[in-house]
Every structure is written in C-alpha cells, then in structure tokens.
Amino acid sequence: MPSWWRRRIRTQSERPISDDAVVESVVLAYIVDEQPEGVLIPMLALRFNAEFGQELGGSAVERAVRELVRDGRLRMDGGRVAPPIQPC
C-alpha cells in the first residue's frame, strides 16, 4: 500500500485505528481505489495485517467487509469482495 494510506488512517480520526468505522472507511477506500475488480477476503486481510499489524488483521477486516456488504457499499461474489456495480 502507498504510504498515504498510513497517513489517511492516522488522520481519519482521533479514535484508535481498530475502531470499526475507521476500518470500514479504510477498507472501502482501498477496495474502490486499489482493487476495483475485487479481491479475495483472505488476501485483503493478509494485506492489511502485513501493512498495519494485528490491529487491522483478519477479524477487523472481515467485520468491516460484512458491514459494508450489508449496507450495499460493497458486493460479495463468492469469496471476492468488490465495489457495487454502477448502473449506466
């Protein structure tokens, strides 16, 4: 991930980066900006864990994805999560 992701997380909020709303925001932005074709959830969790440590590891990312899919801000296709398809 580019270094600006770390800055984005730090400036996102004064709350801890493990705060669900902050994690959801960062996961959504990452998928839309960096993985518009979609990404497997385990790969997404590994990427965040490698970049930010266990604070943004598997369970936080999985929880964020679940909430974002439930809210319609991401879509799930098998094990792949991607931005929703926009109507023309």
C-alpha positions in Angstrom: 0.0 0.0 0.0 1.2 3.5 -0.7 2.5 5.5 2.3 -0.5 7.8 2.1 -2.7 5.0 3.4 -0.9 5.2 6.8 -1.4 8.9 6.9 -5.1 8.5 5.9 -5.7 6.1 8.7 -3.9 8.3 11.3 -5.7 11.5 10.2 -9.1 9.7 9.7 -9.9 10.1 13.4 -8.6 10.5 16.8 -10.1 7.1 17.6 -7.9 4.0 17.6 -7.4 2.6 14.1 -9.1 -0.6 15.3 -12.4 1.4 15.6 -14.9 -0.3 13.3 -16.0 2.9 11.5 -12.3 3.8 10.7 -11.6 0.3 9.5 -14.7 0.3 7.3 -13.7 3.6 5.8 -10.2 2.4 5.0 -11.3 -1.0 3.6 -13.9 0.7 1.4 -11.4 3.2 0.1 -8.7 0.6 -0.5 -11.1 -1.7 -2.5 -12.5 1.1 -4.6 -9.1 2.8 -5.3 -6.7 -0.1 -5.4 -8.8 -3.3 -6.2 -11.8 -2.2 -8.3 -12.0 -5.6 -9.9 -12.4 -7.2 -6.5 -10.2 -9.1 -4.0 -10.5 -12.2 -2.0 -11.2 -11.5 1.6 -8.3 -13.6 2.9 -5.9 -11.7 0.6 -7.4 -8.4 1.8 -6.9 -9.4 5.4 -3.3 -10.5 4.8 -2.6 -7.2 3.1 -3.9 -5.2 5.9 -2.2 -7.4 8.5 1.1 -7.1 6.7 0.8 -3.3 6.4 -0.7 -2.3 9.8 -0.2 -5.3 12.1 -2.8 -7.2 14.0 -4.8 -4.0 14.7 -6.2 -4.3 11.2 -5.8 -8.1 10.8 -8.3 -10.7 9.8 -11.3 -10.2 12.2 -11.4 -6.4 11.9 -11.2 -6.6 8.1 -13.8 -9.4 7.9 -16.2 -7.5 10.2 -15.7 -4.3 8.0 -16.4 -6.2 4.8 -19.5 -7.8 6.3 -20.9 -4.5 7.4 -20.1 -2.8 4.0 -21.8 -5.6 2.1 -24.8 -5.4 4.4 -25.0 -1.7 3.8 -24.7 -2.1 0.0 -21.4 -0.2 -0.3 -19.6 -3.4 -1.4 -20.8 -6.5 -3.1 -19.8 -10.1 -2.5 -19.4 -12.6 -5.3 -18.3 -15.9 -3.9 -15.3 -15.1 -1.8 -14.4 -12.0 -3.7 -15.5 -8.5 -2.5 -15.7 -5.6 -4.9 -17.4 -2.2 -5.4 -21.0 -2.4 -6.3 -21.9 -2.4 -10.0 -23.0 1.0 -11.0 -26.0 1.3 -13.4 -25.3 3.0 -16.7 
